[in-house]
Amino acid sequence: MQLCNLLKSRVESPEFLEKLDNIQKSVYQHGAVDETISWDIVSAADIWDDKSMNVSDDSEDGYVLVKQEDIVDGIACFMAAYLLSLKETKELTPNQLQEALSKTFSTKKRKGKLQKAWAGTQVIYNVASWSATAIGIYQNPAILKAATAAFWTSCRVVSKFL
């Protein structure tokens, strides 16, 4: 959920719109819209500039610190480059592509029919199991007495905290 929100905010930023224009030019320059050519056209120069790389000059180990923003930017750029390489989306303007990506990363919780059916069966199962438990308690007077005592004791304890 947090990643989707970060991606959506990144995609909706004006800087990303600029980057979309550069990615689109790069896609057309490399001819990636052609079906026979691989869409794997995003190079390190397209995404990273020297100032965003956190490499210390005195470090001999060669490690690069990758921040969360770098990951989000990489995912967003990759998605944009891939979408631009498809025949169906090659005519999109950067603004249209930005809007499409923004909708993609929106976190609307709409359940499909299968998810609704699954949730419904879970409710039915819970009701049936609680009903079976209640019937079992009421059929045995000793269990009924113990359950009633436990219920009232818990009510008293909770009421003391309120």
Protein Blocks (a to p, Z undefined) as FASTA:
>chain_A
ZZmmmmmmmmmpmklmmmmmmmmmmmmmnopmpmkbcfblbcfklmpcfklpccdfklmn
lpacddfklmmmmmmmmmmmmmmmpmklmmpcfklmmmmmmmmmpccddddfklmmmmmm
mmmmmmmmmmmmmmmmmmpmklmmmmmmmmmmmmmmmmmmZZ
